[in-house]
Amino acid sequence: MDDSITIKVDSDTKVRAQELFASLGMDINTAVNMFLCQAVEFQGIPFTVRRYNDETERAIYEAQNGINMIGPFYSIAELKEALDAED
């Protein structure tokens, strides 16, 4: 027996989703079922969820890639001197 789920979504999003999924050869029900199956399979959201603004994303990228890095600092005085030099 199939159960049903009611999902509330704004009209514009619903129409755009219907158009997208139709272009992929499926309806919203199929897409939601695929999402739920993947979530169960992966035991989590099956895609990356981002919570950062552009500035934070850029800072994370730079830190991960060693871009615009300064330091290390061996004292608070060294850190303060470097911060003051940026002004």
Residue pairs with C-beta under 8 A, 6 or more apart in sequence:
5 32
7 32
9 17
14 28
17 28
17 31
18 27
18 28
21 27
21 28
21 30
21 31
24 31
26 34
35 46
38 46
39 45
39 46
50 57
52 60
61 67
62 68
62 69
63 69
70 82
71 79
71 82
73 79
73 82
